[in-house]
Amino acid sequence: MNRTATAPLIANLPRRWLQAALLLLISSLLPGAVYAAAPAAKPLDNKTVQLPGTGSIAVLYPDISEPYRSVFTQIIAGIQERTHGRVNEFAVQANADATELNANLRRKDTKVIIALGRQAARLTTALDNSFRVVVGGVLTTQESRPRNLQVNVLCPDPALLFLRIKELMPKVRRIYTVYDPRVNSWLVRLAREAARAQNIELIAIEALDLRGAMTAYSKIMTESDNSRDALWLPQDPTTVEEGTVLPMVLQESWNRNLAVFSSNPGHVRQGVLFSLYPDNVELGRHLAESALAFLGNDSNDTDSLLPLREVLVSVNLRTAKHLGLNIGRAQHFDMVYPER
C-alpha cells in the first residue's frame, strides 16, 4: 500500500461513511470465531522497511475493497505514526499461501506480527510459532488461544462503559447484564472488577440459550428500578441475539424507561442509549506500542486478551430524551442518532 497516495484519500472520505463502514465491519465479525485452519495459495502485496538491529514488525491486513479497506488503512496509519514507518505491510487475500508468507516474513527478519482482522488472525495460526503476534480489529468467541499471542478485541472495556453511564446518569448504582459464559466469562471478570472500583453493583446472569436469555431479561424488567438501574448488552450472539432477544429488550426497556447501553455500536441506531466504538488511529498506535514492547522483551509469556480502550462515543438523543436526560447536541459525542 502506498501510504502517501492513500492518506489524502482517507482525509477526503466522508466521516460518517467511515463510521458506518466500521459499524458494518464490527457486525460482520460478530458471529464467527477468530481462529481456524489457514487456507492456501495466492500472492501477497508487501512494502518493506527494516527495523535496524532489532528485527522487524510486519502488519497483515485483509486485501478488501472500500469502504472496509479505509477502516484498516486508518489503523495502519496509527501504526505507521507510532513506529515512524518502520514496518513491513502485507495485504493478504482470503486464500493467501501461508508458506510463501512465512518465507517473506523470515526474509524481512520479522519478530512481531500485527494481524488486523479475522482473516489475518486466522492466517497467523499457520505461521512459525516463533513469531510473536499482536491481533487487532477482531471479536473473539474463544478463550483458548495459541501462545505468543496478544488479542486486542473490539469489545469496549467495561470500565469505560460504566464510567460513561455514570456520567450520563449519576444516580445509577446497579447494572444488569446477561451473558453466555462460554463466550464472555473473561469480559464479565473485567466488568466485576470495574464495577467494584466504581462502587456499582453488577448483577451478571448466565444464559446458555435463547430461552434462558429471554427468561433472564423478563426477570430484569420486572425487578429493575429505572431510577438507579441500567442494563448492559455485551457483544454476545446467545444473549443479545438480534432477531428475537434484542427487539424484545428494546421494547420492554422503552416501556419501563430503563436505560440500556451496549458494547455493539450498531445497537445505538436501533435505540440503545449509547455505545463505544474504536478510534481507528488511536487503536493503531496502541497496537504499535504493544509490538514495539514485544521487540524489547525476550520473555515468551505474551499471551493475553485485552478489551478496547481507544474509543469514540455514539449516542441516541431520542432515547436520551425519552429517559429524561439533559443531553444536548453541544455535548461531545462522536456519532449522534437520529442523524443531524
WORA-V688020 format. One record per pair of residues at least 12 apart in sequence whose C-alpha atoms are under 8 Angstrom apart, sorted by the first residue. I is the first residue (numbers start at 1). J is the second residue. Records with the same first field share a line. If there is no record, write none. Layout:
I: J + J
This chain:
1: 45 + 46 + 47 + 89 + 91
3: 77
10: 70 + 73 + 74
17: 67
18: 67 + 70 + 71
21: 67 + 68 + 71
22: 68 + 71
23: 265 + 266
24: 266
25: 68
26: 138 + 139 + 154
27: 264 + 266
29: 118 + 138 + 139
30: 139 + 140 + 235 + 237
31: 237
32: 140 + 141
33: 139 + 140 + 141 + 142
34: 118 + 119 + 121 + 122 + 138 + 139 + 140 + 141 + 142
35: 118 + 121 + 122 + 125
36: 122 + 125
37: 122 + 123 + 125 + 126
38: 98 + 122 + 123 + 124 + 125 + 126
39: 94 + 95 + 96 + 97 + 98 + 123
40: 95 + 96 + 97 + 98
41: 95 + 96 + 97 + 98
42: 93 + 95 + 96 + 97
43: 92 + 93 + 96 + 97
44: 90 + 91 + 92 + 93 + 96 + 101
45: 89 + 90 + 91 + 92
46: 88 + 89 + 90 + 91
47: 88 + 89 + 90
48: 87 + 88 + 89 + 108
49: 85 + 86 + 87 + 88
50: 86 + 87 + 88 + 108
51: 86 + 87
54: 295 + 296
55: 108 + 109 + 110 + 111 + 295
56: 86 + 87 + 88 + 108 + 109 + 110 + 111 + 112
57: 86 + 87 + 88 + 110 + 111 + 112 + 113 + 114 + 291
58: 87 + 88 + 89 + 90 + 105 + 110 + 112 + 113 + 114
59: 76 + 87 + 88 + 89 + 90 + 113 + 114 + 115 + 116
60: 89 + 90 + 91 + 92 + 113 + 114 + 115 + 116 + 120
61: 89 + 90 + 91 + 92 + 115 + 116 + 117 + 119 + 120
62: 91 + 92 + 93 + 94 + 116 + 117 + 119 + 120
63: 91 + 92 + 93 + 94
64: 93
71: 280
72: 116 + 280
74: 280 + 281 + 284
75: 280 + 281 + 282 + 283 + 284 + 285
76: 281 + 284
77: 281 + 284
78: 280 + 281 + 282 + 283 + 284 + 285 + 288
79: 281 + 284 + 285 + 286 + 287 + 288
80: 285 + 288
81: 285
82: 285 + 288 + 289
83: 288 + 292
88: 108
92: 120
94: 119
96: 123
98: 123 + 126 + 127
99: 127
102: 127 + 128
110: 131
111: 130 + 131 + 132 + 295
112: 131 + 132 + 133 + 134 + 291 + 294 + 295
113: 131 + 132 + 133 + 134 + 291
114: 133 + 134 + 135 + 136 + 287 + 288 + 291
115: 133 + 134 + 135 + 136
116: 135 + 136 + 137 + 138
117: 135 + 136 + 137 + 138
118: 137 + 138 + 139
121: 135
125: 146
129: 148
130: 148
131: 148
132: 148 + 149 + 294 + 302
133: 148 + 149 + 150 + 291
134: 149 + 150 + 151 + 152 + 287 + 290 + 291
135: 149 + 150 + 151 + 152 + 153 + 287
136: 151 + 152 + 153 + 154 + 287
137: 152 + 153 + 154
138: 152 + 153 + 154
139: 153 + 154 + 155
140: 153
141: 182 + 183 + 184
142: 182 + 183
143: 183 + 186
146: 303
147: 301 + 302 + 303
148: 300 + 301 + 302 + 303
149: 302 + 303 + 304
150: 302 + 303 + 304 + 305 + 306
151: 304 + 305 + 306
152: 305 + 306 + 307 + 308
153: 305 + 306 + 307 + 308
154: 277 + 278 + 307 + 308
155: 234 + 235 + 263 + 264 + 307 + 308
156: 263 + 276 + 277 + 307 + 308 + 309 + 311
157: 190 + 191 + 307 + 308 + 309
158: 187 + 190 + 191 + 194
159: 190 + 191 + 194 + 195
160: 309
161: 263 + 275 + 276
162: 194 + 195 + 198
163: 198
165: 261
168: 325 + 327
169: 325
171: 227 + 228
172: 200 + 227 + 228 + 229 + 230
173: 199 + 200 + 201 + 228 + 229
174: 200 + 201 + 202 + 203 + 228 + 229 + 230
175: 200 + 201 + 202 + 203 + 229 + 230 + 231 + 232
176: 202 + 203 + 204 + 205 + 220 + 229 + 230 + 231 + 232
177: 202 + 203 + 204 + 205 + 231 + 232 + 233 + 234
178: 204 + 205 + 206 + 207 + 213 + 216 + 217 + 232 + 233 + 234 + 239
179: 204 + 205 + 206 + 207 + 213 + 234 + 236 + 238 + 239
180: 206 + 207 + 208 + 209 + 236 + 238 + 239
181: 206 + 207 + 208
183: 236
184: 236
187: 307
188: 204
207: 238 + 239
208: 238 + 239
209: 238 + 239
210: 238 + 239 + 241 + 245
213: 238 + 239 + 245
214: 239 + 245
217: 249
221: 252 + 253 + 256
224: 258
225: 258
226: 256 + 257 + 258 + 259
229: 258 + 259
230: 258 + 259 + 260 + 261
231: 258 + 259 + 260 + 261
232: 260 + 261 + 262 + 263
233: 260 + 261 + 262 + 263 + 264
234: 262 + 263 + 264
235: 262 + 263 + 264
250: 271 + 272
257: 322 + 323
258: 323
259: 272 + 273 + 323
260: 272 + 273 + 274
261: 273 + 274 + 275
262: 274 + 275 + 276
263: 275 + 276 + 277
264: 276 + 277
265: 277 + 314
268: 314 + 315 + 316 + 337
269: 316 + 337 + 338
271: 316 + 318 + 319
272: 316 + 319
273: 315 + 316 + 317 + 319 + 320
274: 313 + 314 + 315 + 316
275: 313 + 314 + 315
276: 311 + 312 + 313 + 314
277: 311 + 312 + 313 + 314
278: 308 + 310 + 311 + 312
279: 310 + 311 + 312
280: 310
282: 310
283: 310
286: 310
312: 333 + 334
313: 333 + 334 + 335
314: 333 + 334 + 335 + 336 + 337
315: 333 + 335 + 336 + 337
316: 336 + 337 + 338
317: 336 + 337 + 338
318: 337 + 338
